[in-house]
Structures are given as C-alpha cells and as structure tokens.
Amino acid sequence: MGLDAGAVGEWCARAFTGAPTVAGRLPVGSGRAHGEYTERALALRMSALVQQVPPYRALRGLQAVVPGGWADRMARRYASHAQLVSPYREKAADLRPTAHGWVDDLRERDLRKAFIALSSPPEPGPVEAVLSELIDRVRRYFAAHSTVGVIGGAETGLARLCLMLARFEAGVLPEPDATVEQIHRGIPEDEVHELVGLVRKLPRALGDRPDGPGTMRGVAEPVFVHGLAEGDLVIGDTLVAVSLGGAAEVARRLRHLVAHAWLDTGDLYGIRAAGVYLADPGALVTWPVADLATRLLSGADPDAARAEFRALAEREIAVARPVARTDATLLHRRDCAIVETTMPAPDGRPRPGWSVTPNGPTCPSRDLAELAMPFCAGIPDGWRLDYSEDPYGNTPPHWEAAKGRQKYRSSGTDADGLALIHFFATVNETPSAPAKKKESARTAPKKPTVYGPEVWTTAFGAEWTYWDLWFSVVCVADHNGDWDELDASLFAKPASRDFAERMWSHLVDLKERLTAVGKTAADLAGDLAADRKTLTKARSKVKRGTGVRGKDHSPAMRDTPSHRHLVRAHFGSWDLYPVSPRPFYERLSAATPFDLEAPGWGISALKNVKPLFDALNELEDEHADAPPVLLGARRAGLTAASLAFHRCDDSYGALGDDALAAMLRFTRTDWRATGIDPTVFWRDVLEVFAVLANFGAMYKHESELMANLGADRDQALLDSLVEDLRASYVADRLDWFAKEIERFRDSV
C-alpha cells in the first residue's frame, strides 16, 4: 500500500515528520513478532467482508510463470468481472469495481496484444493448468464460505487460502511440478492458527459495521495511483490500513492513509475518515481525514499541505488519479442462481446438468454455468442465453442469445470457453424504429411470463419477488394472515415431501424478512390479496406447485434444511480435523468414473464403485503409520461413499458392502491419538453416520461401530451432543434423522 516510490514518497515522508501526536490513542501491544505474510493475509480476509473480487495482487504475482492473458481469464471467472465488454474484458485483472464505475489500475497496457492473446490462447502448460485449478478452487471456496459482512464459519480454510495468496503477492511462487494439494498443504499450520485467532477479534473491533449478511459495504484494495499506491480496504467511508507492526510502522501507515485520501481527487471512494486496524489487540482506531492530517502535520496548515502534495503528485506521477470507466459498469438486472437439473442425451438417458435461473442456459458442467451466470443477470428483458451442444458432434458447442425467433450465435470461443462478448453488444443495440401501426389491443406488447424468482416490487427498503407476493396473498386470503396456519396446510396433503419442504423453507425465510422490517403479509400483499386473478395464480403455485420447475425455485427453496444438513454432514467439519479430508476426497472423486456431486440417480453400483474403494484402500495404505493423516483419508471415504449412494442403484449390494467395510476401518482408527477435539469428532461422526444409515449402510452393525470408537468413554458428551443434534433435526422437521441419532446413542 506504500507511496514510497519517487519524489512523492519522499515529500510525504518529509511533510509528516516525527511521531504522530495521535499515538496516545493507540492500544498497547501492537508490536509483537508475527509471520511475514500474516498481516497481508488478514487484510485479504477483511477485504472479503466488503467485496467479493478477484485476488488482484496474487494474480499479478503468478503472472510471472504463466502466459500473458492468464490473469485476465482468471479475473473474468469472478461474477464481479464476467460482464466486462471489450476492450475492458481483455484486461480484466487491471479493472476494479467501485460504486462510481471501474478503476483502471494499468491504463498503459497494450490492449491489442491482450486481445490477440484472448482470441488465440496458447495451449495451457502443466504449471498453468495447476494454477488455474488452484485459483478456481479459491474462487469457489470464497463464494461458498465467505459472505459480505459475515465473520465466522470456515475461517480455518479461509485463513489458509489468504496466507497462500499473500505469498503469491510477495512473489513466492509454487515449485514447477507442485500439485494443487501440495501448494495448499504448504502453508504452515502455526500461521493458519495465528490468523484464525486474529480474525476472531474482528467482530468486537468492527462493532455494528457488519449489521448482517451483505450489509458491510466498501471497496477491496482501492487504487490511488496506478502501480504505486494501493490501499488495504475501504469500509463505508473509512479508508483502513491493517497493521501488526509497532509504533513506527503505524506512524508510517497513518501518513500513507492521509496521502492516499488526498490523491482521491475525484472522490471515487468517498473517503471521509481514515484509520488503522491494529490486529494484535483487535482495535480499529479512526479519525476524520482532516483531523488526522492536522495532528500529523503538528500545526502546519493541512489545506496548504494538501494543495502542495497534489501539485507535486501531478508533476511526478504520469497518472495521478484513477479513472472511472462508467461505460464498463456492471448493470445487474436480476438475481440469478445455479440449480441442479438434467440434460438430454442421444441415447435418451438424462445426464447431469446445471441451469442458470431465471433466463439462462442449461450446461453440462457447473463451471460453464458459473461463467454464464453474470451474463444472465444483465441480459435484457425478453432475451435468454442458451448453450447448444450437437449430440452427434457435427458442430462444436456454442452459445446463443435468443429472443423468440431471433438468435445470435457466438462466432467462436475464447480461452474461458465462452464467446458471450461477441454478441453481447448485438442484443443490447438500439432497435430501429418500427413502422407505425394502428394501435389496437392486438398490437399491445405482451407481458413477460412470470415464474416466481423475479423481483415484483421494492418496498419497506427491500426487494420482494413474485414468490413473496404469492405466499402473502395466500396467507391473507386463505388463512387470515396466519403464517402458522398456512404452514400446517402445506404439509396436510403435500404433492410430495420435497415440494412441501421447499415451500416451507421459503415461508420461513419470508416471515423472517417481513419481521425484520416490521411488516405483515397483509402489508406486503395490499389490495392484491383480494384480486381474483392474483389469488388464483398464487394458490396454484404455493399449494399445488403448478408449472413450478427446479429453475423457478427461490434461493430459500433451493437451500432447504435437509440440503443444509446433508452438506454439513458431508463437508462441514473438515477444516476442524488435524489433517483436512479435502485433498483425499478430491483424489477419491477423481478416481470415481462418475461425478460424485452431480444430480441424478440410477448409475449401476456393481459396475462403477470399485475404482472409488480401490483408491481409498491405496490412500489408507500410504498413510497407515500416521494417525492424523489416516483419519483424514478415511473420513473422506465416508463422504465419498455417502455421495455414491446418492448417485447409484445398489440393487446387488456391492456399494453397501464396501461402504460398511470403510466405516469399520474408520472406527478402528486411533482418533484420540490425532489430537482432534472430541466434541468436533463426535458431532461429525453422528451426522455422517445418520446420512449413511438412511441407505442401510450400517444395518445391525451400529453397536460394533460405536464400540470401536470407544463411545462408552464419552457417554456424557454423547448424551449432550445427541440432544443438541436431535433438537436441530426436529426444528428442521427431519424427524427420521432425529430418531436415528437417538438410536446411535442407545446402541452404546
């Protein structure tokens, strides 16, 4: 973040001389020794609290070992950058979004060369392939486990990734033949634990700034001078520097904060205050910029100093301030989401697919759906994006922007496998004026079809979808505004348990959002509760699910309690194990001839599960003498086996036999010797066992499994955990799992 280059840096150092007079306000204890990369990693974690953007500096560091244009391709995979149009798309890694447009971090870059690299990318080498996979995993992990304004959750995993990115920023590059897993495991555990401890102090220091998910807004890594002055983050209107240093280092940061604020002559970041987050004591100390400048200048006129500083900066630096590219600003029209579905195949058998709702394509891989989703969010009303794949291989896969009979096909694909930019301008062009026609009802524009997730209105300071309207209308018209009565009706005669749970999940979510703004169903529905046409449609959607497809579900309908419990049972505790099961699971997944996490059921277990368990046996043999590693490998095997049950038809029992054998070996592992927290271990085991029991994997072996684990030694702990989990299952209406958890305890 320094401005220590050239005459401007020297002037800044001369202008702000001596120890700052504000030092008395700083907490004691901010000068202890720390890991070389911990400070920068903490800044990265804090940046994710205000904005989800690419790891710019890490991409810049890695660019030294990959071909030109690689960093841009990685940046375009982030939702924040995917909609960039040419020529900005070709230099995505240099563009940073702000509330007022885009800041170009490197304006002098040769766009012609960048475009040539985009149009005809070289074949990726081994290093590039590994780094691409690594950055993709980083992007997905942050998307899944890091929410703007939220602290807590998978902080160990996030800490490891932030420390890894901090090394890349500093030019510490992976070995040429390193794998993704080796790079990931190369971060020292003591640094990870230290960073997690520092992050845990953030809620107290930030106070009421993170008021809830998505509420803590700001800018990550603001740019003030291209290539010379970059900040840590802006929170609201406060420019913040992160420091683990002593008094001298803090004094330098304070001088830089004022210099950076003065360089923002266009007020792109709206900076009104500046402060230092002192990581060791966990304190954020802030001042108005003018007050801080006055204190640091020890009586000198701050206005005169600011004018002199800016004049010198404009002479010494070619580009003294960033430029907002408003013509490249993202224009999100709607919220989109990715849902699991199926795709047709030539042999008539459906195969896994991923669909972008509400107006996007169905793709054969989640990667393609993730890349397409930001475009779907901004595509004009009435248009949709389609992914076309010739099942006979006569034509290559391609993308189309379609509206009725109008179709604009992509002319090729860039290195991302997308060519959306080639027709994005086409579908946004202003249409020629139509010939005048006699006005009649027949020529009136047709209203777009409403599926449910679309925004219906903005009221009470929030957006509300058609699903929200339909639920409120049914609640008022049929149940006198009583949510509990509507809730009971959903489960009275449900079309299916799955449908009832999805509707209930949205009902609970809507109630919480209405309660948060102090409103009722009647307030939201208004006069439409008595509108016959609206009520008829609302009843058909909410009560009978007429015409409701997977892509029409709201986010709450997709994120059901059973889905959350399943994900937690499969992956939720992995970062708390002494050695994470994640790299072992990825190896097992790669060895399996089908996608373990794809949707769909009916794959023959008899023909397809042997490679999975062969790979598991190999892993266990490799790490037989290291209990912490062996425990992680065997725990990965339980998740892989459970996911295989969700995909396979095990009519012949082959999968059940292999899964039981894997469970027995897991329970014979000396888990106490690994140092894992018994509370963490038992909660995780009970949850994953409950999922596996749903497939009969441990039938008549419950007592043996629990005895192998030494459950009798932890009876009191088990009683407490079982009651806690049982209450959680009951609250989420997963009564079968609640009973199964009790059965495990009773088998001890």
N, C-alpha and C positions, 0 to 999 in steps of 0.2 A: 504494500500500500504506500510505499515511500515516494517522496518527491525529492530524492537525494541526487538527482541527475542534473548536471549543468548549473547554470547561473541561478536558476530559480531556486533550486535546493539550497545553494549557498546563501542566497538572500534570505530565504526562510529561516535558516539556522541563525543568521546574524540578527534578523528582526526580533525573533523570540529568544532572547538571551536569558541565561540564568535559570535557576529552578523556578518552576511555576508557583505563583503565590496561592494557587488553589490546592497545593499538596496537602494542606491540613485537612481537607475534606475526604481524602482517600483513606480507605480502611488499611489497617496494618496487616502485613503478611502477604503482600503480593510479589515477593521476590524470591520464592523458593526455586530450587533447581527443577527442571522438568524435561520431558522428552523433546527432542529437536523439532518434531512435527506436531506436537500436541496442540500448541496454540493455533496453528493454521487449521488443524482438523476441527477444533472447536468452532472456529469461525465458519467453516463449511456447514457444520451441523446447525448453527444458528441461522445461516442463510436459508436453509431449507424450511425454517419456520415462517419465512415471509414470502418465499417464491420458489417454485419448482422449475429450475432451469438447468441447462447442461453444465457440467463441471468445466467451465471455460479454460481455466489455467492448467488443469490436468490434461485436457485435450491438446493444449499448446505444447506442454512438455512432451507428451507422447508423439507428437507430430515429427519429432526428430528421427524416429525409427520406422515410420510408415510413409507411403507415397503421399504426395500433395493431394489435397482434397479429402483425405480421410476424416480429419476433424470436422469438416463441414457435414459429411454424411452422418457422423455420429450425432452432431447437434440437431440435424433435421429430424432425427428419430424422436426427439422430445416434443411433446404436444405444444410447448411454447413456441417452437420454431418451424413446425411442419408446414404451416401455411404460407411461409415466405414465398414471394413471387420473384421472378428474375428481374434485375440481376442480383438481388439480395440473397436469393436461395443459394447461389454459388459461393457465398461467403458467410454461411450461417453461423460459423463458430466465432465470427467477429461482431455479430449483432446481438445487442442485449435489450430486452423489452423494458420500457418504463411506462408510467401512466400517461405520458405525453407522446409516445411513439418509440422509435428504435434509436438506440445509441450505437453508432458505428465505431468500433474500437480500433479499426485499422483501415482508414479510408484510402490509403495509397496502394492497396493491394491490386495486383494485376488481375482484373476480372476476366479478361479474355482467356488467359491461361487457366483460370479456375473453371470457366465454362467448358473448355476443351476437355479438362480432366473429368468433369461431370458427365459429358456426353459419351466419352470413350474411356471409361476407367480401366486401369490395368488389372490383370488377374491378381487377386489377393495372395500374398505370400503367407508362410506359416505364422510369422510374427503378427502380421495384420489380422489374420483370422482369429488368433488368440485374443488380441487386444479388442477387436470388435465384439467378440463374445463377452469379454470381461465388461466392457462399457455397457453393453446391452443388459447384462445382469445387474449392474449398478443402477441403471435406469429403472428396471422393473422392481428392484428391491425398494428403492426410494418411493416409487409410485405406490407400492403395496403397504409399506410400513412407515412412511413419513407423510404426515398431513400438515398443511399450513396451519400454524397456531397450536399444534398439539405436541406436547413433550411426554415421553413415556411410551412403553411398548417394547419394540425390538431395538432398544438402544445399544445393546452389545453388538449386534450385527451392523447397525448404522455407524457405530464408532470405528469398527474395523475398516469399513469402506472409506470413511472420512480420512483416516490415517493413511490408507493406501493412496487416495487421491492427493493428499498433501505431499507424499513422496514423489508422485509423478510431477506435481507442480515444481518441486525443487530440482527436477532433472534426474532423480533416482529411478532409473528405468529397469524393467524386468530383464532377466537373462534371456538371450535369444531363443533358447529351447524350453523356456518355462511354460508350464500349463496354467490354465486359469486357476485350478485348485492350488497349485504351488504358490502362485502370486498371492492368492487370498490368504493362505496359511502363513505367508512370510511376515505378517505383522506381529510383532512381539505381544504376548498376552499381557505383560505388565503395562504397556502403553494403552491397550484396549481398556483394561480395568481402570486406569487412571482417568481416561477420557470419559468413561461412563460415570465415574464419580463426580467429575466436573459438570457434566450435563445435568445430573440430578440436582444441582444447586440452581439451575436456571429458573424453575418456577417461582422460587422465592424472590430472586433478583428482578425478574420481569414483572412481578406483581400482576396487575389486572390487564396487562397488554394482550396476552393470549386469552381472549374472552370466550373462546370456544373454537371448535374446528373451523378453519377457513377465515377466521376473523383477524388474525395478526398479519397485516399487510405491510409491504415495503418493497425494497429492491435489493437483490443479492449482488454483491461485487460491483458497486457503481463505478463507472469510469469517469474521470475528470479530465485527464489528458491522455491521449492515445498512446498506449505503450509505456507511459511513465507514472501516472497517478491513478491507482485503483484503490477503492475502499473495501472494507470488510462487508458492511451491510448498512442499509437504511431501514429503520423501524419507524413507520409512520412518518414523522417529520424530523426524526433524530438520526444523525449520522453517528454510527457506533464503530469503535475500534475494539478489538479483542486483544487482551494482553495478559501474559503470565510473567511479565518482566518486573524489574524493580523500579525504583523511583525515577532513575534516569531514562529508562525505556518509556515509562508512562509519560514523562515530560515531552519526549520526542513525539509520541503519538498525539498528544494534545496539540502540539504545534502543527502537525500534519492535518489534523482534523479541521482546524481553522483555515489552513491553506486550501484544502480541498473544498470547503464550503465557499470560500471566496472565488474559486475557479468555476463554480457553477453559475456563471453569469446569466445563463438562460433560465435559471430556476427550474431545471428539468426535474430535479429530485425534491423540490420543495423543502429544503433543509432549513429548519429554524432553530434546531438545538444540536449539540454535539456532546458525546460522552464516551467514556471508556468502560468496557465491561472487564472488571478485574476478576479473572477466572478463579484464582485460588480462594479468596474469601467469598466469591459468588455475589458480587455487588456491581450494580450498574450506576455510575455516577455521571450525571448530565448537567449541562449548563446551556442557557441561550447562547448562540454563537457570538453575539455582540458582547455579552458579559465575559465569556471565556477569553475573547480577544483582548478585552480591556485588562483583564487580570494578567494575561501572559505578557502583554506589552509593558507592564509596570509603569503605567501613567502616560505612555505615548498615545497620540491621537489615533484610535483604531480606524476611523474613516480615511485619514490621510495614508495610513499604512496599507489599507486595502487598495486604495487607488494606485499607490506606488507599486504594490505587488502585482496587480493586474496589468499595469502598463509594462512592467518588466517581463511578465509572463508572455504577453503578446509579442514582444520582440524576440524572446529567446526560444520559444516553442512554436513550431510551424502551425500547429493546430492547438490553440489554447483552450478550446472547449469542445465538447462533443456536439454532434449534430443529430437532431431527432429526425428520423425518417418516417414521417406520418403517412407517406404513401405506401409504406410496407407494414402498417399497423394491422394486427390481427383483429378481425371482426367476427367474433363468435356469435352466431345467430341462435344457437340452441345447445342444450346439453346432450351429449351422446354417450353411449355406453357400449361395451362389448359383451355379448351374451353367447353362450354355447348353443350350437344348433347342429344340423347335419347338411351335407351336400349330396346331390345325386351322383351316381357313377354309371358308366356304361353297362355294367352287369346288373344294374337295378338295385344293388345293395347300397343303402345310405352310408356315408362316411362322415367322420367328424368335420365340423366347420365352425367358423367364428363369424358372427354377424354384428355389424355396427348399427345400432338403433339411433334415431328412428328412420333415417333415409340413406343408409349406407350399404355397402356390399356384404355379401357372404363370402368369406375367404377360406382357403384350405388350411391356413395357419394363423395362429394368434399374432405372430409378428406382422404379417401383412395387414391384419385388422387394426393393430396398434398404429401402424404408419398411416393408414387411411382415415382413422377416426377424426383427427383435427380438420381434415378437409371436409368431412361430412358436417362438422359443426358450423362451418362457414359457407357451405354451398347454398346458393339462392333457393328461396322457397319454390316448390314445384319441381325442382331438379332432384335427382338422386345419383349416387355413384354406384356403378356396377363393376364387378370383377368377372370377366368372361374367360372361361377355360374350355378349349376344344377337347372333349374326352377322347377323340381319336388321334390327337396330336398333329393335325394338319396345319393348324395355325398356333403360334405361341400365345401364352396367356396375355391378356391385355385389359386395360381399364376403359370404361366408358362413362361419360357424363350424359345422362339421359333425361328427357322430359317428353313424355308421350312418344311420338314417332321421331322426335329429334334425338339424334345420338352423335356424340363427338368422341371418336375413338382416339386413344393415345397412339402416338406415332412410333413409340419405342419405349424402352425403359432405361432409367438412369441407374446408378450404382445401388440405389435403395430398392430396386425392383419396382419403382413407381415412375410414372410419367405424368402425374397429375398436373404438373405445371404447364404441360404443353397445351392442355385445353381449358385450364382454369380461367385464363383471360377470356376465352371464347364464350364460356357460359355466363360470364359477367358483363359481356359487352352490351351496350345500349341497343335495343332492337329498333329497327327502322319503324317510322310512324305507320301504323296500319291504315289502309284505306277506310274512309269514313263509311259507316254503315248506319242504316236506320236503327235507332235504339229500340230495343224490344227485350222482353224477358228472355227470349231465346238467345240473345247475344250477350246477356249479362255474364260476367266472369263466374266460373264455377268455384265454389268454396272448396278449399283443400280438405281432404279426408283427415279426420282427427282419430288418432289411435290411442292416446292417453298420456304418453310422457311429455307431450308438447306443453309449452307454457300457455296457460289460459289467461292469466291476468297478473298484475302486480298490485298488491295491496298490503297494508299494515307493515310496509317496509320490507316485503319479501315477495318472491315469485311463487305462484301457485299453478300447478298443472291441471289438465283436464281430469286426471285421476282424483286429484284433491277435490275438484268440483263434484264429480260423480259420487264420491264417498259422502261428502257433506250433504248433497241433495237427498240421497237415500236415507241417511241418518235422520234428517229433519222430517222428510215426508212420511217415512215408514216406521220410524222409531222415536218420534217426538224429541229428536236431538240427543237421544241417549246412546252413547257410543257402546256401552256395555251390552245393551240390547241388540244392537247391530252385530257386535262381536259374537254373541251367542247364536244369532241366526246364520252366521257364516258356517258354523260347524254343525248346525242342526241336520241338514241334508246336503252335505257338500258333494259336488260333482266328483271330487277326488280330494284326498288328504293334502296333496301337493297344492292344489288350487286354493283350498281353504287357508293353508299356512301362508301362501303368498299374499292373499287378500288381508289376512290378519296382520301380517308384517307391515303392510302399507298403512293399515288403520292405526296401529301403534305409533308409527312414525308421524302420521298426520296429526294425531292427538297431541304428541309432544311439541310439534311445531306451532300448533294453534295455542297451546298452553303457554309457550314461550312468548307469544305476542299478546297474550291476554284476550283471546277471541274464542268464539264457539263455532260449531258447524253452521248454525243459523247466520252468524255474522258473515261467514265466507260464502254461503250459498245465496243469501239475499233473496230477491224475488224469484230467482231461477228454481227455488225449491218447489214453487207452485206451477212451473212451466211444464206442461204435459210432455212435450217433445223431449226436453232435457231429462225429465224423470224416467221416461220410457227407456232412453239410452243408458242412463245411469244404472237402472235395475238390471238391464241385460248384461252390462259389463261387470258390475260388482257382485251380483247374486248368481249369475249363470255363466259368466265368462264368455259370452257370445263373441266370436271373432277375435278373441284375445290370443295372440301368438307370443312366443318367447321374446321376440324383438319388441313387443309392445309393453313389456313389463316396466314398471318404475324401478329406480335403484333399490328401493326398500323391498320390492317384490323379488328381486334377484338375490338380495342379501338377507336370506331368511335365517331364522335361528338354527335350523338343522344344518344349513350350509356353514354357518359360522362355527358351530360345534365341530363339524367334520374337519374343517380347515385347521382348527385349533388342535384337534386330536392328531392330525397327520403331521403338522409342521410347527405348532405354536410354541413348543418348549425347547426347540433345538438349540437356540442360542444360549440356553442356560446349562447345557451339557458341558462337561470339561472339554470334550472334543466334539464339535458340531457334527451331527449325522449328515449334513447337507452335501459335502463332496462325495460321500459314499452313496447317497441316494442318486446323485447325478450319474455316477458310474453304473449303478443298477438300472437306472432309466435308459441309459444309452445302450445297455446290453439287451434290453427287452425289445422284441420285434414289433411291438405296438406302443402307441403313446399312452403312458400310464394316466396322464391327467386330461386326456381328451374326453369329450362326451360320448355317449353311446354304449350299448351293452350287446353281448352276443358273440364275442370272439371265443373261439374254442380254446379252453384252458389246456386240454390234452395236448394240443399241438404247439402252444405258444409260450407256456410259462417256464419251461425247462431252462432256457438261457438266463432268465432272471435269477433263478435259485442257484444255477452254476456259478454265476458272477458273485452271488452272496457268499457261497462257500469259499471261493477264491479270496475274497476280502477277509473273511474270518481267518483263513489260514495265514494270510500275510501278517495279520496283527494279533496273532494268538498270544504273544508274550507281553502285550501292552494293554492292560485292562481298560484304561480310559478310551483308547482308540477302538478297541474291540467292542466296547459298549456302544460307541457312536455308530460303528458299522452295523451291528446287529439291530440297533434301533432304527436305522434307515431301512433295514429289511422288513420290519413290521409295517412301516408306511407303504413300502412298495407292494407288499403282499395285500394289504387292505385295498389299495388302488387297483390292483389286479382283479380282486373280487368285484369291484365296481364296474369293470370292463368285460369280464369273462363269464361265459357259461361253463360252470364247473359240474356238469351232469355226471361225469365219471369220477369226481373226487380227487383228481390229481392235484389241483391247486390247494384243496383243503389239507391234504396230507403234507405237502411241502410247507404250507403256512404253519401248521401245528409244529412241525419239526423246527422251524425257525423260531417260533415262540418259546419252545422248550429250551433251545440253546440260549436265547436271550435271557431267560430267567435263571440260567445256570452261570451267568456272568457274575464275577465278583464286583457288583456295582458299588458296594460300600468302600472298596479299596480305591475307587476312582476319585473320591472326594466330592461327589455330587451331593447337593442339598437333598436330604431325604424327602422333604416336603415337595420339592420340584419333581423328584423322581417318581414318587408315588402318585401324584396328581396326573402326571403324564402317562404313566402306565395304566392307570384306571381308565383314562379317557380312550386311549388307543385300544385297550382290551375290549371296551364296550362296543367300539365300532366293529372290531373283528368278530365279536360274539354274535353280532347281527347276521353273520354269514355262517354261524355254526362252527367256526374255526376251532373252538376250544371245547366242544361238547364233551362232557364227562371228564374233562381234564382241569377244571377250574381249581380244585384243591391242590393238585400237583403243581400247577404253575405258581400259585400263591405260596406254597410251602418252599419251592425252590428259591423264591425271592426273600424268604425269611420274614414273611408278613407277621408271624406271631410276635416278633421282636418289636414291631411298630404298631401294636394293636391300637393304642390310644390315638396315635397320629392318623391311622387309617379311619378310625371312627369319625374323627373331626373332618377329614377330607371327604369322606363319603357323604356326610350330612351336607357339607357345603356344595358338593357337586350335585347331589340329589336335589337340593333346593334350586340350583341353577337350571337343571333339566325340567323340573316341574314348572318353574316360572316361564320357561320357553315351550311348554306343552309337549315335551318329549318324554312322555310317561314311561315308555318301554325302556329307555336308557336309564331313567331314574330307578326302575326296579332292578335292572341288570347290575347297576353299581352296588346296590344293596346285596345282591346275590354274591358278588365277589367277596364282600366283607364277611358274609355268613359262611363262606367256604373255608375261612381261615381256621 
